[in-house]
Amino acid sequence: MRRAADGTAYALQGHREAPLVVLIHGLGLTHAVWEHMIPALAPQFCVLTYDMLGHGQTRSQAQPDLSALAAQLARLMDELGRTQAALVGFSLGGMIARRFAQDYPARTTALAILHSPHRRTDAAQAAIVARVVQAQGQGPSSTVEAALQRWFTDDFRAQNPAMMDKVRGWVLGNNPATYPDYYRILATGIDEIVAPNPPISCPTLVVTGDEDYGNGPEMTFAIAAEIAGAQTLILPGLRHMALMQDPALTNTPLLAFLTKVLHV
């Protein structure tokens, strides 16, 4: 990993002169969540991964919000001399990607929004706010086991204990003092990116799994309905972490989408 001037830990892979594709990880994770996607994209693109504020090897920021997380990426692109990028955002990363597309529309060439929320039902909103409170009082360890159940199917969890240990380790590696600040963005930041005005206009692909109960197909369709021409894809038999449980099922359509819209 390299270190940007503001302390952001990042890595560049693939063809440096090719179109830039930025992969933005989700809450409690690190750039390492993309380990199965980078080999699919790097032969055709310049792939940027990084640890968002308060995650992995990047320090936190006081009172973070979606705009601060989008600005972190803008600074990193400036430092790398890249004016534009296609953004692939997972979960909270998908919220950051939409915030970036609203704050920096001329810099956004395409969006792929993976397993990311739209407005929740009252019950679902109450549940995620309760998890924020739980994390604030007891730290990441209090929420990680339930998260693994939401993220991977039951059979896959049982058959892949090493992967569960890896993902569990990423979550438990978060600073208990700052982790709830970012969890709160996931829980309460959605209102500022729904019904964007002016609307997002770049080519967009919105993806989720049909068993992703927190970011399900109804949310995918709602996100796509707000972006003209957006495509949707529902992955069968998968939950939140489809990009790790069945990488090819995510990578193949994503590569096809990016190749088409970026004219590679």
C-alpha positions as YAML, in Angstrom:
chain: A
units: angstrom
residues:
- id: 1
  name: MET
  ca: [0.00, 0.00, 0.00]
- id: 2
  name: ARG
  ca: [1.12, 3.55, -0.74]
- id: 3
  name: ARG
  ca: [0.33, 6.59, 1.37]
- id: 4
  name: ALA
  ca: [-1.24, 9.79, 0.03]
- id: 5
  name: ALA
  ca: [-0.42, 13.24, 1.42]
- id: 6
  name: ASP
  ca: [-3.53, 13.20, 3.62]
- id: 7
  name: GLY
  ca: [-2.69, 9.75, 4.99]
- id: 8
  name: THR
  ca: [-4.98, 7.69, 2.76]
- id: 9
  name: ALA
  ca: [-3.62, 4.19, 2.16]
- id: 10
  name: TYR
  ca: [-4.08, 3.17, -1.48]
- id: 11
  name: ALA
  ca: [-2.90, 0.86, -4.27]
- id: 12
  name: LEU
  ca: [-2.92, 1.13, -8.06]
- id: 13
  name: GLN
  ca: [-2.99, -1.97, -10.25]
- id: 14
  name: GLY
  ca: [-3.45, -2.68, -13.93]
- id: 15
  name: HIS
  ca: [-2.66, -0.44, -16.91]
- id: 16
  name: ARG
  ca: [-1.76, 3.05, -15.73]
- id: 17
  name: GLU
  ca: [-2.82, 4.69, -19.02]
- id: 18
  name: ALA
  ca: [-6.20, 2.91, -19.13]
- id: 19
  name: PRO
  ca: [-9.46, 4.38, -17.80]
- id: 20
  name: LEU
  ca: [-9.47, 4.64, -14.02]
- id: 21
  name: VAL
  ca: [-11.83, 2.41, -12.06]
- id: 22
  name: VAL
  ca: [-12.07, 3.10, -8.32]
- id: 23
  name: LEU
  ca: [-13.27, 0.38, -5.93]
- id: 24
  name: ILE
  ca: [-14.83, 1.76, -2.71]
- id: 25
  name: HIS
  ca: [-15.27, -0.76, 0.10]
- id: 26
  name: GLY
  ca: [-18.03, -0.96, 2.68]
- id: 27
  name: LEU
  ca: [-18.40, -0.26, 6.38]
- id: 28
  name: GLY
  ca: [-15.91, -1.94, 8.67]
- id: 29
  name: LEU
  ca: [-13.92, -3.42, 5.79]
- id: 30
  name: THR
  ca: [-10.74, -2.47, 3.93]
- id: 31
  name: HIS
  ca: [-9.42, -2.35, 0.38]
- id: 32
  name: ALA
  ca: [-8.74, -6.10, 0.75]
- id: 33
  name: VAL
  ca: [-12.41, -6.93, 0.18]
- id: 34
  name: TRP
  ca: [-11.71, -6.46, -3.55]
- id: 35
  name: GLU
  ca: [-9.15, -9.26, -3.75]
- id: 36
  name: HIS
  ca: [-11.38, -11.34, -6.04]
- id: 37
  name: MET
  ca: [-12.40, -8.46, -8.31]
- id: 38
  name: ILE
  ca: [-9.05, -6.85, -9.07]
- id: 39
  name: PRO
  ca: [-7.78, -9.77, -11.22]
- id: 40
  name: ALA
  ca: [-10.89, -9.46, -13.39]
- id: 41
  name: LEU
  ca: [-10.54, -5.69, -13.94]
- id: 42
  name: ALA
  ca: [-6.78, -5.06, -13.94]
- id: 43
  name: PRO
  ca: [-6.08, -6.51, -17.42]
- id: 44
  name: GLN
  ca: [-8.20, -3.74, -19.00]
- id: 45
  name: PHE
  ca: [-8.28, -0.86, -16.51]
- id: 46
  name: CYS
  ca: [-6.22, 1.12, -14.06]
- id: 47
  name: VAL
  ca: [-7.72, -0.04, -10.76]
- id: 48
  name: LEU
  ca: [-7.52, 2.13, -7.65]
- id: 49
  name: THR
  ca: [-8.32, 0.67, -4.24]
- id: 50
  name: TYR
  ca: [-7.97, 2.52, -0.95]
- id: 51
  name: ASP
  ca: [-8.95, 2.46, 2.70]
- id: 52
  name: MET
  ca: [-11.66, 5.01, 3.41]
- id: 53
  name: LEU
  ca: [-11.34, 7.37, 6.35]
- id: 54
  name: GLY
  ca: [-11.29, 5.53, 9.67]
- id: 55
  name: HIS
  ca: [-10.72, 2.11, 8.08]
- id: 56
  name: GLY
  ca: [-7.73, -0.13, 7.51]
- id: 57
  name: GLN
  ca: [-4.54, 1.90, 7.37]
- id: 58
  name: THR
  ca: [-6.25, 5.31, 6.96]
- id: 59
  name: ARG
  ca: [-6.83, 7.46, 10.01]
- id: 60
  name: SER
  ca: [-10.26, 8.77, 10.97]
- id: 61
  name: GLN
  ca: [-11.61, 12.29, 10.62]
- id: 62
  name: ALA
  ca: [-13.64, 14.24, 13.14]
- id: 63
  name: GLN
  ca: [-17.39, 14.18, 12.46]
- id: 64
  name: PRO
  ca: [-17.20, 12.29, 9.15]
- id: 65
  name: ASP
  ca: [-20.06, 12.41, 6.66]
- id: 66
  name: LEU
  ca: [-20.67, 11.30, 3.09]
- id: 67
  name: SER
  ca: [-19.30, 14.51, 1.61]
- id: 68
  name: ALA
  ca: [-16.07, 14.10, 3.60]
- id: 69
  name: LEU
  ca: [-15.74, 10.55, 2.32]
- id: 70
  name: ALA
  ca: [-16.34, 11.72, -1.26]
- id: 71
  name: ALA
  ca: [-13.81, 14.54, -0.80]
- id: 72
  name: GLN
  ca: [-11.22, 12.00, 0.35]
- id: 73
  name: LEU
  ca: [-11.48, 10.29, -3.03]
- id: 74
  name: ALA
  ca: [-11.37, 13.61, -4.91]
- id: 75
  name: ARG
  ca: [-8.12, 14.51, -3.12]
- id: 76
  name: LEU
  ca: [-6.63, 11.14, -3.93]
- id: 77
  name: MET
  ca: [-7.53, 11.46, -7.62]
- id: 78
  name: ASP
  ca: [-6.01, 14.95, -7.65]
- id: 79
  name: GLU
  ca: [-2.78, 13.62, -6.17]
- id: 80
  name: LEU
  ca: [-2.67, 10.88, -8.80]
- id: 81
  name: GLY
  ca: [-3.33, 13.37, -11.59]
- id: 82
  name: ARG
  ca: [-6.60, 11.72, -12.63]
- id: 83
  name: THR
  ca: [-9.51, 13.96, -13.52]
- id: 84
  name: GLN
  ca: [-12.15, 11.26, -14.04]
- id: 85
  name: ALA
  ca: [-13.01, 7.78, -12.85]
- id: 86
  name: ALA
  ca: [-15.65, 5.09, -12.93]
- id: 87
  name: LEU
  ca: [-16.69, 4.21, -9.39]
- id: 88
  name: VAL
  ca: [-17.61, 0.78, -8.07]
- id: 89
  name: GLY
  ca: [-19.06, 1.15, -4.57]
- id: 90
  name: PHE
  ca: [-20.07, -1.65, -2.22]
- id: 91
  name: SER
  ca: [-22.67, -0.97, 0.51]
- id: 92
  name: LEU
  ca: [-21.49, 2.22, 2.26]
- id: 93
  name: GLY
  ca: [-19.10, 2.54, -0.67]
- id: 94
  name: GLY
  ca: [-22.12, 2.68, -2.97]
- id: 95
  name: MET
  ca: [-23.43, 5.61, -0.94]
- id: 96
  name: ILE
  ca: [-20.06, 7.34, -1.24]
- id: 97
  name: ALA
  ca: [-20.07, 6.73, -4.99]
- id: 98
  name: ARG
  ca: [-23.47, 8.40, -5.33]
- id: 99
  name: ARG
  ca: [-22.35, 11.33, -3.16]
- id: 100
  name: PHE
  ca: [-19.24, 11.70, -5.32]
- id: 101
  name: ALA
  ca: [-21.35, 11.64, -8.50]
- id: 102
  name: GLN
  ca: [-23.49, 14.44, -7.05]
- id: 103
  name: ASP
  ca: [-20.58, 16.52, -5.74]
- id: 104
  name: TYR
  ca: [-18.24, 15.91, -8.70]
- id: 105
  name: PRO
  ca: [-20.44, 15.02, -11.69]
- id: 106
  name: ALA
  ca: [-17.86, 15.99, -14.30]
- id: 107
  name: ARG
  ca: [-15.35, 13.62, -12.70]
- id: 108
  name: THR
  ca: [-17.65, 10.56, -12.70]
- id: 109
  name: THR
  ca: [-17.64, 8.52, -15.91]
- id: 110
  name: ALA
  ca: [-19.77, 5.60, -14.67]
- id: 111
  name: LEU
  ca: [-21.20, 4.07, -11.49]
- id: 112
  name: ALA
  ca: [-21.60, 0.50, -10.33]
- id: 113
  name: ILE
  ca: [-23.56, 0.42, -7.07]
- id: 114
  name: LEU
  ca: [-23.31, -2.94, -5.33]
- id: 115
  name: HIS
  ca: [-25.56, -4.02, -2.44]
- id: 116
  name: SER
  ca: [-26.22, -0.47, -1.31]
- id: 117
  name: PRO
  ca: [-29.24, 0.99, 0.47]
- id: 118
  name: HIS
  ca: [-32.08, 3.25, -0.51]
- id: 119
  name: ARG
  ca: [-34.66, 4.45, 2.03]
- id: 120
  name: ARG
  ca: [-35.55, 1.73, 4.53]
- id: 121
  name: THR
  ca: [-38.85, 0.74, 6.08]
- id: 122
  name: ASP
  ca: [-39.44, 2.08, 9.58]
- id: 123
  name: ALA
  ca: [-38.65, -1.33, 11.05]
- id: 124
  name: ALA
  ca: [-35.43, -1.73, 9.06]
- id: 125
  name: GLN
  ca: [-34.34, 1.79, 9.97]
- id: 126
  name: ALA
  ca: [-34.96, 1.14, 13.65]
- id: 127
  name: ALA
  ca: [-32.94, -2.09, 13.43]
- id: 128
  name: ILE
  ca: [-29.86, -0.47, 11.89]
- id: 129
  name: VAL
  ca: [-29.98, 2.46, 14.32]
- id: 130
  name: ALA
  ca: [-30.10, -0.09, 17.16]
- id: 131
  name: ARG
  ca: [-26.95, -1.72, 15.74]
- id: 132
  name: VAL
  ca: [-25.21, 1.66, 15.74]
- id: 133
  name: VAL
  ca: [-26.08, 2.10, 19.42]
- id: 134
  name: GLN
  ca: [-24.88, -1.44, 20.10]
- id: 135
  name: ALA
  ca: [-21.57, -0.78, 18.34]
- id: 136
  name: GLN
  ca: [-21.15, 2.46, 20.24]
- id: 137
  name: GLY
  ca: [-21.60, 0.75, 23.57]
- id: 138
  name: GLN
  ca: [-19.87, -2.56, 22.93]
- id: 139
  name: GLY
  ca: [-17.64, -2.14, 19.86]
- id: 140
  name: PRO
  ca: [-17.45, -4.00, 16.53]
- id: 141
  name: SER
  ca: [-17.33, -7.40, 18.23]
- id: 142
  name: SER
  ca: [-20.95, -6.98, 19.32]
- id: 143
  name: THR
  ca: [-22.26, -6.82, 15.76]
- id: 144
  name: VAL
  ca: [-19.87, -8.91, 13.68]
- id: 145
  name: GLU
  ca: [-21.45, -12.36, 14.07]
- id: 146
  name: ALA
  ca: [-24.90, -11.13, 13.06]
- id: 147
  name: ALA
  ca: [-23.26, -9.29, 10.17]
- id: 148
  name: LEU
  ca: [-21.66, -12.50, 8.87]
- id: 149
  name: GLN
  ca: [-25.09, -14.12, 8.91]
- id: 150
  name: ARG
  ca: [-26.51, -11.26, 6.84]
- id: 151
  name: TRP
  ca: [-23.55, -11.21, 4.48]
- id: 152
  name: PHE
  ca: [-23.11, -14.91, 3.57]
- id: 153
  name: THR
  ca: [-25.55, -17.77, 3.07]
- id: 154
  name: ASP
  ca: [-25.71, -20.36, 5.84]
- id: 155
  name: ASP
  ca: [-24.14, -23.22, 3.86]
- id: 156
  name: PHE
  ca: [-21.31, -21.01, 2.62]
- id: 157
  name: ARG
  ca: [-20.47, -19.83, 6.14]
- id: 158
  name: ALA
  ca: [-20.30, -23.40, 7.37]
- id: 159
  name: GLN
  ca: [-18.12, -24.55, 4.48]
- id: 160
  name: ASN
  ca: [-15.71, -21.58, 4.48]
- id: 161
  name: PRO
  ca: [-14.51, -20.92, 8.04]
- id: 162
  name: ALA
  ca: [-11.21, -19.42, 6.85]
- id: 163
  name: MET
  ca: [-13.02, -16.75, 4.85]
- id: 164
  name: MET
  ca: [-15.29, -16.03, 7.82]
- id: 165
  name: ASP
  ca: [-12.20, -15.58, 9.99]
- id: 166
  name: LYS
  ca: [-10.71, -13.20, 7.44]
- id: 167
  name: VAL
  ca: [-13.80, -11.02, 7.19]
- id: 168
  name: ARG
  ca: [-14.34, -11.15, 10.95]
- id: 169
  name: GLY
  ca: [-10.76, -9.96, 11.40]
- id: 170
  name: TRP
  ca: [-11.35, -6.95, 9.15]
- id: 171
  name: VAL
  ca: [-14.35, -5.87, 11.21]
- id: 172
  name: LEU
  ca: [-12.70, -6.51, 14.57]
- id: 173
  name: GLY
  ca: [-9.71, -4.46, 13.40]
- id: 174
  name: ASN
  ca: [-11.77, -1.27, 13.52]
- id: 175
  name: ASN
  ca: [-11.21, 1.30, 16.23]
- id: 176
  name: PRO
  ca: [-14.13, 0.98, 18.69]
- id: 177
  name: ALA
  ca: [-13.97, 4.73, 19.32]
- id: 178
  name: THR
  ca: [-14.57, 5.73, 15.69]
- id: 179
  name: TYR
  ca: [-16.36, 2.73, 14.12]
- id: 180
  name: PRO
  ca: [-19.82, 3.91, 15.29]
- id: 181
  name: ASP
  ca: [-19.28, 7.27, 13.55]
- id: 182
  name: TYR
  ca: [-19.09, 5.50, 10.19]
- id: 183
  name: TYR
  ca: [-21.85, 3.05, 11.04]
- id: 184
  name: ARG
  ca: [-24.05, 6.09, 11.71]
- id: 185
  name: ILE
  ca: [-23.38, 7.37, 8.16]
- id: 186
  name: LEU
  ca: [-24.64, 4.05, 6.76]
- id: 187
  name: ALA
  ca: [-27.70, 4.28, 8.98]
- id: 188
  name: THR
  ca: [-28.68, 7.93, 8.60]
- id: 189
  name: GLY
  ca: [-26.92, 9.31, 5.51]
- id: 190
  name: ILE
  ca: [-29.32, 7.93, 2.93]
- id: 191
  name: ASP
  ca: [-31.65, 10.95, 2.77]
- id: 192
  name: GLU
  ca: [-28.96, 13.16, 1.25]
- id: 193
  name: ILE
  ca: [-28.41, 10.90, -1.78]
- id: 194
  name: VAL
  ca: [-31.92, 9.74, -2.68]
- id: 195
  name: ALA
  ca: [-33.81, 11.70, -5.34]
- id: 196
  name: PRO
  ca: [-30.62, 13.55, -6.35]
- id: 197
  name: ASN
  ca: [-31.17, 17.05, -7.72]
- id: 198
  name: PRO
  ca: [-29.76, 17.55, -10.27]
- id: 199
  name: PRO
  ca: [-30.09, 13.87, -11.09]
- id: 200
  name: ILE
  ca: [-27.14, 11.58, -11.69]
- id: 201
  name: SER
  ca: [-26.73, 11.14, -15.42]
- id: 202
  name: CYS
  ca: [-23.71, 8.87, -15.98]
- id: 203
  name: PRO
  ca: [-24.06, 5.22, -17.07]
- id: 204
  name: THR
  ca: [-25.00, 3.18, -14.00]
- id: 205
  name: LEU
  ca: [-25.32, -0.47, -13.00]
- id: 206
  name: VAL
  ca: [-27.09, -1.34, -9.72]
- id: 207
  name: VAL
  ca: [-26.61, -4.82, -8.28]
- id: 208
  name: THR
  ca: [-27.75, -6.82, -5.26]
- id: 209
  name: GLY
  ca: [-28.48, -10.38, -4.22]
- id: 210
  name: ASP
  ca: [-31.98, -11.75, -3.93]
- id: 211
  name: GLU
  ca: [-31.18, -12.76, -0.32]
- id: 212
  name: ASP
  ca: [-29.56, -9.45, 0.67]
- id: 213
  name: TYR
  ca: [-32.19, -8.64, 3.24]
- id: 214
  name: GLY
  ca: [-30.77, -5.26, 4.24]
- id: 215
  name: ASN
  ca: [-30.15, -3.99, 0.69]
- id: 216
  name: GLY
  ca: [-32.59, -6.04, -1.32]
- id: 217
  name: PRO
  ca: [-33.97, -5.92, -4.84]
- id: 218
  name: GLU
  ca: [-36.59, -3.30, -3.96]
- id: 219
  name: MET
  ca: [-33.77, -0.93, -3.01]
- id: 220
  name: THR
  ca: [-31.84, -1.72, -6.17]
- id: 221
  name: PHE
  ca: [-34.87, -0.89, -8.30]
- id: 222
  name: ALA
  ca: [-35.49, 2.30, -6.31]
- id: 223
  name: ILE
  ca: [-31.90, 3.48, -6.83]
- id: 224
  name: ALA
  ca: [-32.05, 2.69, -10.54]
- id: 225
  name: ALA
  ca: [-35.38, 4.49, -10.93]
- id: 226
  name: GLU
  ca: [-33.68, 7.75, -9.92]
- id: 227
  name: ILE
  ca: [-30.89, 7.47, -12.54]
- id: 228
  name: ALA
  ca: [-31.90, 7.69, -16.19]
- id: 229
  name: GLY
  ca: [-30.96, 4.56, -18.13]
- id: 230
  name: ALA
  ca: [-29.61, 2.69, -15.11]
- id: 231
  name: GLN
  ca: [-29.37, -1.07, -15.44]
- id: 232
  name: THR
  ca: [-30.22, -3.50, -12.64]
- id: 233
  name: LEU
  ca: [-28.97, -6.98, -11.83]
- id: 234
  name: ILE
  ca: [-30.29, -9.31, -9.11]
- id: 235
  name: LEU
  ca: [-27.93, -12.16, -8.23]
- id: 236
  name: PRO
  ca: [-29.73, -15.40, -7.34]
- id: 237
  name: GLY
  ca: [-29.08, -17.22, -4.09]
- id: 238
  name: LEU
  ca: [-26.67, -14.62, -2.69]
- id: 239
  name: ARG
  ca: [-26.65, -12.21, 0.23]
- id: 240
  name: HIS
  ca: [-24.65, -9.06, 0.92]
- id: 241
  name: MET
  ca: [-21.12, -10.36, 0.22]
- id: 242
  name: ALA
  ca: [-21.75, -11.78, -3.23]
- id: 243
  name: LEU
  ca: [-18.45, -10.31, -4.43]
- id: 244
  name: MET
  ca: [-16.64, -12.75, -2.10]
- id: 245
  name: GLN
  ca: [-19.03, -15.69, -2.03]
- id: 246
  name: ASP
  ca: [-19.38, -16.00, -5.81]
- id: 247
  name: PRO
  ca: [-16.96, -13.51, -7.42]
- id: 248
  name: ALA
  ca: [-17.58, -14.54, -11.02]
- id: 249
  name: LEU
  ca: [-21.29, -13.82, -10.74]
- id: 250
  name: THR
  ca: [-20.45, -10.21, -9.90]
- id: 251
  name: ASN
  ca: [-17.27, -9.74, -11.90]
- id: 252
  name: THR
  ca: [-18.50, -10.97, -15.28]
- id: 253
  name: PRO
  ca: [-21.42, -8.54, -15.71]
- id: 254
  name: LEU
  ca: [-19.45, -5.71, -14.09]
- id: 255
  name: LEU
  ca: [-16.56, -6.16, -16.51]
- id: 256
  name: ALA
  ca: [-18.98, -6.25, -19.44]
- id: 257
  name: PHE
  ca: [-20.67, -3.06, -18.25]
- id: 258
  name: LEU
  ca: [-17.43, -1.15, -17.71]
- id: 259
  name: THR
  ca: [-15.94, -2.34, -20.98]
- id: 260
  name: LYS
  ca: [-19.00, -1.11, -22.86]
- id: 261
  name: VAL
  ca: [-19.52, 2.26, -21.21]
- id: 262
  name: LEU
  ca: [-15.81, 3.15, -21.00]
- id: 263
  name: HIS
  ca: [-15.25, 2.05, -24.62]
- id: 264
  name: VAL
  ca: [-12.34, -0.26, -23.86]
...
